[in-house]
Amino acid sequence: MKLTRPKSLKEMVVDELRERIIDDRLNLGASLSENTLAADMGLSKTPVREALQQLQLEGLVEVMAQKGTFVVRIGAEDVLQISELRKVLELAAIQLAIERNHEALVDIMSEIMVGMQLAYDTKDMVSYQKLDGQYHQAFIDLCGNKYLRDAYSQIAARTQALRSRLSRLTELNSRSIVQHHKVLGAIRTKDIPALLKELELHIEETKVAYLEVLEHGAMSERETETP
């Protein structure tokens, strides 16, 4: 039996702050105070500082000279560029995953899809969006190309932060669940043309939804202090 190394304090803080950013407990553009976060978690500043440095590498935190540390601000141009890169990487990854790990891909994505359908049916949109992220990450993980995985890791957290902020858009969710079923169906039958068409449409529709949310101010910069 393999033993699992316990997480370090820094890793636990990274996980906690990442979750707070992704699920919108920490708003986009929010100011981050090491002192406040450390007091909130009952920790010293050192693991908090190290965690913020890690989240900066993940693109979830930005440090502005003489201003401080903030949750990343995601504007329209960021959404466009993230969506462009998603198309390039996800369309390539899903074809490689089918070619190299088809059986495992179907098994893992089928299990995730069951959870997504249950979350959708019970209107648990927080769980739905988390599973949505796992759904897309599955074919990235199974593509068999570590450089592609590394490239995707540069946008994965920001994509999930955006995704979670769409959880109340009922019409988008209803289209999303259908699209995810279609993508999985095409994976099962190895229908590559249908698969690529459906996945590209899905990414494009979420891009448009992100831009609409930005335009209406729901994801605008809010200079709030860390709770």
Disulfide bonds with the S-S distance in Angstrom:
none
